[in-house]
Amino acid sequence: MKRITRFIKNILSPDAPQVADEPLFQVITRDEHSISRSQLSENALKVLYRLHNAGYEALLVGGGVRDTLLGLHPKDFDVATNATPEQVAALFRNARLIGRRFKLVHVVFGRDVIEVATFRAPPTEEHSSKVAATGEQGMILRDNVYGTRDEDAVRRDFSVNAIYYNIADFGVYAYAGGWEDLQNRQLRLIGDPETRYREDPVRMLRAIRFMAKLDFTMEPATAAPIPQLASLLEQVPAARMFDEILKLFLAGNALVTLQLLRQYNLFEHIFPATEQCLRSDPLALALAENTMRNTDARIRADKSVTPYFFLAALLWPALIRMTREFEKTGLPPHPAMQKAADRLLHQQCQHLAIPKRFSIPMREIWEMQLRLPRTQSRKSLELLSLPRFRAAYDFLLLREQSGEDLGGIGSWWTRFQAEHGVPETPSRRQQFNDENPEEPRPARRRRRRAPRNRS
């Protein structure tokens, strides 16, 4: 295969000699790679061509290129350019400037959003008196330092993400050995792994996500520092961690992801109370693994997944432990569980900021686990009409599936629903409000105002 290569200096870290002498720039020509414009997003092509026609460099980069080369069907396509965010925004009426830590442009086409980023330089370089800000542990706090394509490539995290598709010549531009790593299905950080993880600890989670999603192996030098640096995740803002967790567990590989997170000592810094239970309680481990299996099965079947359901399942063993502690002080079951839920969610939100739209349904599912065993109650029929009944019933079945002996309560509720004609699927309204909270709700109809009498 004919390739164009050249060398560039190592601008990431003086302690990363393995990058300094590698051929970091390869061009794979149009007839040597599998990407066709018919495989790409129509809106992404619009952005690329408008930037190109305006005289700017315009390239697809990252996961959209990587996954297309692997024969997958990426949902998102990101664009990299030498135009500044302000110059990009001037070209598109449907553009929005976002971000403080990284200033980006979102070009909006209805529900489809094309993210456009300006080429960036490494955080240690100074450009026009602008310097990227880092914290005490080396984490990048602010980074709006613009650079060239070469500089942008080697500051990306993994070599398989430093692959560009150039609309100007339809070639694939692969940096830092990314083309070879893609062929070998290997995940490798660009630069010194410890330095790169300290710059952004979320890269450790991204490594796990790519391993699970792409079925890649991790290069030994990339994997080695993770267990020792796992505690750096506690420096990441809890709101950002929540977004990362949704990406990890709602991508269709939740079970493998859980196993890898625990293997690399990352899970205990995200769900510390849950990890304590998983180490000592086989039922807790079975519940967590079955939750992930069921989540994966629903995603494969193209069914909606509720984040609050799997979060409720992950935290359930820790909730029961705390509830029993409060019951020992003399509190009845319901107040004990309420107090335990308060404490557990407060502790968990220090690591993972769970929004109220999820924490409230979680509490409702937990509370109904105390009500469902009362099968002789006159209020059993009333439970069927509660908004969270179906989720609580599914949660009950999950507990039984995981080996918890509940005396056949799940079978009783299955028969009870059949006797009273409860539908198997929720209503359209409930699907939007509960079953798929990430989707926008249907727009409300506006009432037309009666015309004013101007006479």
C-alpha positions as CSV (number, residue, x, y, z in Angstrom):
1,M,0.0,0.0,0.0
2,K,1.3,3.4,-1.0
3,R,1.2,5.9,1.8
4,I,2.5,9.4,2.3
5,T,4.3,9.8,5.7
6,R,6.3,12.4,7.5
7,F,7.6,13.0,10.9
8,I,6.6,15.7,13.4
9,K,8.2,16.5,16.7
10,N,6.6,15.2,19.9
11,I,4.7,18.2,21.3
12,L,2.8,16.3,23.9
13,S,5.3,15.5,26.6
14,P,9.1,15.3,26.8
15,D,8.6,12.1,28.8
16,A,6.9,10.3,25.9
17,P,9.7,9.1,23.7
18,Q,7.6,6.3,22.1
19,V,5.8,9.0,20.1
20,A,8.8,11.2,19.2
21,D,10.3,8.9,16.6
22,E,7.1,7.4,15.1
23,P,5.8,8.3,11.6
24,L,2.8,10.3,12.9
25,F,1.2,11.3,9.6
26,Q,-0.1,8.9,7.0
27,V,-2.4,9.6,4.1
28,I,-4.5,6.6,2.9
29,T,-5.9,7.6,-0.5
30,R,-9.4,7.3,-1.7
31,D,-8.9,3.9,-3.4
32,E,-7.2,2.5,-0.3
33,H,-9.9,3.0,2.3
34,S,-13.6,2.1,2.6
35,I,-15.2,5.4,3.4
36,S,-17.7,6.7,0.9
37,R,-19.7,9.9,1.1
38,S,-22.9,7.9,0.9
39,Q,-22.0,6.5,4.3
40,L,-21.7,9.9,5.9
41,S,-24.3,12.2,7.4
42,E,-25.9,14.5,4.8
43,N,-25.7,17.4,7.3
44,A,-22.1,16.7,8.1
45,L,-21.3,16.9,4.4
46,K,-23.1,20.3,4.2
47,V,-20.9,21.6,7.0
48,L,-17.8,20.2,5.4
49,Y,-18.5,21.7,2.0
50,R,-19.5,25.1,3.3
51,L,-16.2,25.4,5.3
52,H,-14.2,24.1,2.4
53,N,-15.8,26.4,-0.1
54,A,-15.1,29.3,2.3
55,G,-11.4,28.5,2.1
56,Y,-11.0,26.7,5.4
57,E,-9.7,23.2,6.1
58,A,-12.6,20.9,6.8
59,L,-12.2,17.3,8.0
60,L,-14.3,14.7,9.8
61,V,-12.5,13.4,12.8
62,G,-12.8,10.9,15.7
63,G,-15.5,8.3,16.3
64,G,-17.4,9.0,13.1
65,V,-14.4,8.2,10.9
66,R,-13.2,5.4,13.2
67,D,-16.5,3.6,13.3
68,T,-17.2,4.0,9.5
69,L,-13.8,2.4,8.8
70,L,-14.8,-0.5,11.1
71,G,-18.0,-1.0,9.2
72,L,-20.2,0.4,12.0
73,H,-22.9,3.0,11.6
74,P,-22.0,6.0,13.8
75,K,-24.8,8.4,15.0
76,D,-22.5,11.4,15.4
77,F,-20.1,13.1,13.1
78,D,-17.6,15.7,14.4
79,V,-15.9,18.3,12.2
80,A,-12.4,19.8,12.8
81,T,-11.3,23.0,11.0
82,N,-8.8,25.8,11.1
83,A,-11.6,28.3,11.3
84,T,-12.2,29.9,14.7
85,P,-15.5,29.3,16.4
86,E,-16.6,32.8,15.5
87,Q,-15.7,32.3,11.9
88,V,-17.6,29.0,11.8
89,A,-20.7,30.7,13.4
90,A,-20.6,33.5,10.8
91,L,-21.0,30.9,8.1
92,F,-24.1,29.2,9.5
93,R,-27.3,30.9,10.6
94,N,-28.2,27.7,12.5
95,A,-24.9,27.7,14.6
96,R,-24.6,28.0,18.4
97,L,-21.4,28.8,20.3
98,I,-21.1,26.6,23.4
99,G,-18.6,25.7,26.1
100,R,-16.2,27.4,28.4
101,R,-13.5,24.7,28.9
102,F,-13.6,23.9,25.2
103,K,-15.3,26.4,23.0
104,L,-17.2,24.6,20.2
105,V,-19.8,25.3,17.6
106,H,-23.0,23.3,17.2
107,V,-24.6,23.5,13.8
108,V,-28.2,22.5,14.3
109,F,-30.3,20.7,11.7
110,G,-33.5,19.9,13.6
111,R,-32.6,17.0,15.9
112,D,-29.2,16.4,14.2
113,V,-26.3,18.4,15.6
114,I,-23.0,18.6,13.9
115,E,-20.2,19.6,16.3
116,V,-17.4,21.7,14.9
117,A,-14.2,22.2,16.7
118,T,-11.2,24.4,15.9
119,F,-7.8,22.7,15.7
120,R,-6.2,23.0,19.1
121,A,-2.6,23.0,20.3
122,P,-1.3,21.0,23.3
123,P,-1.8,22.6,26.7
124,T,1.9,23.2,27.3
125,E,2.3,25.4,24.2
126,E,1.8,29.1,24.2
127,H,0.0,30.7,21.3
128,S,-0.6,34.5,21.1
129,S,-0.2,34.8,24.8
130,K,-3.0,32.3,25.5
131,V,-2.1,29.4,27.8
132,A,-4.3,26.5,28.8
133,A,-5.0,26.3,32.5
134,T,-4.4,23.2,34.5
135,G,-5.1,22.1,38.0
136,E,-2.7,20.9,40.7
137,Q,-3.0,17.2,39.6
138,G,-2.4,18.1,35.9
139,M,-6.1,18.2,34.9
140,I,-6.9,20.7,32.1
141,L,-9.3,23.3,33.3
142,R,-9.5,25.6,30.4
143,D,-8.2,25.1,26.8
144,N,-9.0,27.5,24.0
145,V,-5.5,27.4,22.5
146,Y,-5.8,27.1,18.7
147,G,-3.2,25.3,16.6
148,T,-2.7,23.4,13.4
149,R,-4.0,20.0,12.3
150,D,-0.8,18.3,13.3
151,E,-1.0,19.8,16.7
152,D,-4.7,19.0,17.0
153,A,-4.0,15.3,16.1
154,V,-1.4,14.5,18.6
155,R,-3.3,16.1,21.5
156,R,-6.3,13.8,20.9
157,D,-6.6,10.9,23.4
158,F,-6.3,7.6,21.5
159,S,-4.6,7.0,18.2
160,V,-7.7,5.5,16.6
161,N,-9.4,8.8,17.3
162,A,-6.6,10.8,15.6
163,I,-7.9,9.8,12.2
164,Y,-9.3,12.4,9.8
165,Y,-11.4,12.3,6.6
166,N,-10.5,15.2,4.3
167,I,-13.3,16.4,2.1
168,A,-10.7,18.2,-0.1
169,D,-9.1,15.0,-1.5
170,F,-11.3,12.3,0.1
171,G,-8.2,10.9,1.8
172,V,-7.9,9.5,5.3
173,Y,-5.2,11.2,7.4
174,A,-4.0,8.9,10.3
175,Y,-1.7,10.2,13.0
176,A,0.3,8.5,15.8
177,G,0.0,5.0,14.2
178,G,-3.8,5.2,14.4
179,W,-4.2,3.3,11.1
180,E,-2.2,0.3,12.3
181,D,-3.9,0.3,15.7
182,L,-7.3,0.3,13.9
183,Q,-6.3,-2.7,11.8
184,N,-5.0,-4.5,15.0
185,R,-8.1,-3.5,17.0
186,Q,-5.9,-2.0,19.7
187,L,-6.5,1.0,21.9
188,R,-3.5,3.1,22.6
189,L,-3.1,6.5,24.2
190,I,-1.1,9.2,22.3
191,G,1.8,10.4,24.5
192,D,2.6,9.5,28.1
193,P,-0.4,7.6,29.5
194,E,-0.1,8.9,33.1
195,T,0.2,12.5,31.9
196,R,-2.8,12.1,29.6
197,Y,-5.0,10.6,32.3
198,R,-4.0,13.3,34.7
199,E,-5.0,15.9,32.1
200,D,-8.5,14.4,31.9
201,P,-9.3,11.5,34.1
202,V,-12.4,10.8,32.1
203,R,-10.1,9.3,29.5
204,M,-9.9,6.2,31.7
205,L,-13.7,5.8,31.3
206,R,-13.5,6.4,27.6
207,A,-10.9,3.6,27.3
208,I,-13.3,1.2,29.0
209,R,-16.2,2.4,26.8
210,F,-14.2,1.9,23.6
211,M,-13.0,-1.5,24.7
212,A,-16.5,-2.7,25.4
213,K,-18.1,-1.1,22.3
214,L,-15.5,-2.0,19.7
215,D,-14.2,-5.2,21.3
216,F,-10.6,-3.8,21.3
217,T,-7.7,-4.8,23.5
218,M,-5.8,-2.1,25.4
219,E,-2.1,-1.7,24.9
220,P,-0.3,-2.7,28.1
221,A,1.3,0.8,28.6
222,T,-2.1,2.4,28.2
223,A,-3.7,0.1,30.7
224,A,-1.0,0.0,33.3
225,P,-1.6,3.3,35.1
226,I,-5.4,3.1,35.3
227,P,-5.8,1.2,38.7
228,Q,-3.3,3.5,40.4
229,L,-4.9,6.7,39.0
230,A,-8.5,5.6,39.3
231,S,-9.1,7.9,42.3
232,L,-8.6,10.9,40.0
233,L,-12.2,10.3,38.9
234,E,-13.2,11.9,42.2
235,Q,-11.9,15.3,40.9
236,V,-14.3,15.2,37.9
237,P,-17.4,17.3,38.3
238,A,-20.3,15.0,39.4
239,A,-22.6,16.4,36.6
240,R,-20.0,15.4,33.9
241,M,-19.7,12.0,35.5
242,F,-23.4,11.4,35.2
243,D,-23.3,12.1,31.5
244,E,-20.3,9.7,31.1
245,I,-22.1,6.9,33.0
246,L,-25.1,7.2,30.6
247,K,-22.7,6.8,27.7
248,L,-21.0,3.8,29.4
249,F,-24.1,1.8,30.3
250,L,-26.6,2.8,27.6
251,A,-24.5,1.8,24.6
252,G,-25.5,-1.9,24.5
253,N,-22.5,-3.3,26.2
254,A,-23.4,-2.6,29.9
255,L,-22.4,-6.0,31.3
256,V,-18.9,-6.0,29.7
257,T,-18.5,-2.4,30.8
258,L,-19.4,-3.2,34.4
259,Q,-16.8,-6.1,34.4
260,L,-14.1,-3.9,32.9
261,L,-14.8,-1.0,35.3
262,R,-14.4,-3.4,38.3
263,Q,-11.3,-5.0,36.7
264,Y,-9.5,-1.6,36.5
265,N,-10.7,-0.4,40.0
266,L,-12.8,2.4,38.5
267,F,-16.2,1.3,39.6
268,E,-15.5,1.8,43.3
269,H,-14.8,5.5,42.6
270,I,-18.1,5.9,40.9
271,F,-20.4,3.8,43.0
272,P,-18.4,3.2,46.3
273,A,-21.4,1.9,48.3
274,T,-22.4,-0.5,45.6
275,E,-18.8,-1.8,45.2
276,Q,-18.7,-2.7,48.9
277,C,-21.8,-4.8,48.5
278,L,-20.6,-6.5,45.3
279,R,-17.5,-7.7,47.0
280,S,-19.3,-9.3,49.9
281,D,-22.8,-10.2,48.7
282,P,-23.3,-12.7,45.8
283,L,-26.9,-11.6,45.4
284,A,-25.8,-8.0,45.0
285,L,-23.4,-9.0,42.2
286,A,-26.1,-11.2,40.5
287,L,-28.6,-8.2,40.6
288,A,-26.0,-5.8,39.1
289,E,-25.1,-8.3,36.3
290,N,-28.7,-9.2,35.5
291,T,-29.5,-5.5,35.4
292,M,-26.8,-5.0,32.8
293,R,-27.9,-8.1,30.8
294,N,-31.5,-6.8,30.7
295,T,-30.3,-3.3,29.7
296,D,-28.3,-4.8,26.8
297,A,-31.2,-7.0,25.7
298,R,-33.6,-4.0,25.6
299,I,-31.1,-1.9,23.6
300,R,-30.5,-4.8,21.1
301,A,-34.3,-5.1,20.7
302,D,-34.5,-1.3,20.1
303,K,-36.5,-0.7,23.2
304,S,-36.3,2.3,25.4
305,V,-34.2,2.2,28.6
306,T,-34.8,4.2,31.7
307,P,-31.6,5.4,33.4
308,Y,-33.4,5.6,36.8
309,F,-34.2,1.9,36.6
310,F,-30.6,0.6,36.3
311,L,-29.4,3.2,38.8
312,A,-32.1,2.1,41.3
313,A,-30.9,-1.5,40.8
314,L,-27.2,-0.7,41.3
315,L,-27.9,1.2,44.5
316,W,-30.5,-1.2,45.9
317,P,-28.1,-3.5,47.9
318,A,-26.5,-0.5,49.6
319,L,-30.0,0.9,50.3
320,I,-31.0,-2.3,52.0
321,R,-27.9,-2.3,54.2
322,M,-28.5,1.2,55.3
323,T,-32.2,0.5,55.9
324,R,-31.4,-2.4,58.2
325,E,-29.0,-0.2,60.2
326,F,-31.8,2.3,60.8
327,E,-34.2,-0.4,61.6
328,K,-31.9,-1.6,64.4
329,T,-32.3,1.9,66.0
330,G,-36.0,1.2,66.3
331,L,-37.3,2.9,63.1
332,P,-40.2,1.2,61.2
333,P,-39.4,-0.1,57.7
334,H,-40.8,2.8,55.7
335,P,-39.1,5.6,57.7
336,A,-35.9,3.6,57.8
337,M,-35.9,3.2,54.0
338,Q,-36.7,6.9,53.5
339,K,-33.8,7.9,55.8
340,A,-31.5,5.4,54.1
341,A,-32.5,6.8,50.7
342,D,-31.7,10.3,51.8
343,R,-28.2,9.3,53.1
344,L,-27.4,7.1,50.1
345,L,-28.4,9.5,47.4
346,H,-26.5,12.3,49.2
347,Q,-23.4,10.2,49.3
348,Q,-23.8,9.0,45.7
349,C,-24.3,12.5,44.4
350,Q,-20.8,13.4,45.6
351,H,-19.6,11.1,42.8
352,L,-22.4,11.2,40.4
353,A,-24.9,14.0,40.2
354,I,-28.2,12.2,39.7
355,P,-30.9,14.7,38.5
356,K,-34.2,14.8,40.4
357,R,-36.1,13.6,37.3
358,F,-34.2,10.3,37.9
359,S,-33.8,10.3,41.7
360,I,-37.5,10.8,42.4
361,P,-38.6,7.7,40.3
362,M,-35.8,5.7,41.9
363,R,-37.2,6.4,45.4
364,E,-40.7,5.5,44.2
365,I,-39.5,2.2,42.9
366,W,-37.7,1.5,46.1
367,E,-40.7,2.5,48.3
368,M,-43.0,0.2,46.3
369,Q,-40.8,-2.8,47.0
370,L,-42.2,-2.5,50.6
371,R,-45.8,-2.3,49.3
372,L,-45.8,-5.0,46.7
373,P,-45.4,-7.9,49.2
374,R,-48.8,-6.9,50.8
375,T,-50.8,-9.0,48.4
376,Q,-53.8,-9.3,50.8
377,S,-54.2,-5.5,51.0
378,R,-57.3,-3.9,49.7
379,K,-55.1,-1.3,48.1
380,S,-53.5,-3.8,45.7
381,L,-55.8,-2.7,42.9
382,E,-54.9,0.9,43.5
383,L,-51.2,0.1,43.0
384,L,-51.9,-0.9,39.4
385,S,-52.8,2.7,38.5
386,L,-49.7,4.3,39.9
387,P,-47.3,5.8,37.3
388,R,-44.3,3.8,38.6
389,F,-46.1,0.5,39.2
390,R,-44.8,-1.2,36.0
391,A,-41.2,-0.2,36.8
392,A,-41.5,-1.4,40.4
393,Y,-43.0,-4.7,39.2
394,D,-40.2,-5.2,36.7
395,F,-37.7,-4.4,39.5
396,L,-39.4,-7.1,41.7
397,L,-39.0,-9.7,38.9
398,L,-35.4,-8.6,38.6
399,R,-34.8,-9.3,42.2
400,E,-36.3,-12.7,41.9
401,Q,-34.3,-13.4,38.8
402,S,-31.1,-12.6,40.7
403,G,-31.8,-15.3,43.4
404,E,-33.7,-13.3,46.0
405,D,-36.4,-15.4,47.7
406,L,-39.5,-13.3,47.8
407,G,-42.1,-16.1,48.3
408,G,-43.5,-16.0,44.7
409,I,-44.7,-12.4,44.9
410,G,-43.7,-11.7,41.3
411,S,-45.9,-14.6,40.0
412,W,-48.8,-13.3,42.1
413,W,-48.6,-9.8,40.6
414,T,-48.3,-11.3,37.1
415,R,-51.6,-13.2,37.6
416,F,-53.2,-10.2,39.3
417,Q,-52.4,-7.9,36.4
418,A,-53.8,-10.5,33.9
419,E,-57.0,-10.9,35.9
420,H,-57.6,-7.1,35.8
421,G,-56.6,-6.6,32.2
422,V,-53.5,-4.4,32.7
423,P,-51.9,-3.6,29.3
424,E,-48.4,-4.9,28.8
425,T,-47.1,-1.6,27.4
426,P,-47.3,1.9,28.8
427,S,-49.3,4.6,27.2
428,R,-47.7,7.0,24.6
429,R,-47.7,9.7,27.2
430,Q,-46.0,7.5,29.8
431,Q,-43.4,6.4,27.3
432,F,-42.3,10.0,26.8
433,N,-42.5,11.0,30.5
434,D,-41.0,7.9,32.0
435,E,-39.8,5.2,29.7
436,N,-37.5,7.4,27.6
437,P,-36.8,10.6,29.4
438,E,-33.9,11.5,27.1
439,E,-36.4,12.1,24.2
440,P,-38.1,15.4,24.0
441,R,-41.7,15.4,25.0
442,P,-44.3,16.0,22.3
443,A,-44.9,19.7,21.8
444,R,-48.0,21.1,23.4
445,R,-50.7,22.6,21.2
446,R,-51.1,26.2,21.6
447,R,-54.6,27.6,21.8
448,R,-55.5,30.1,19.3
449,R,-56.5,33.4,20.7
450,A,-59.8,34.7,19.6
451,P,-59.4,37.8,17.4
452,R,-59.8,41.1,19.2
453,N,-62.8,43.1,18.4
454,R,-61.2,46.3,17.0
455,S,-64.4,48.0,16.1
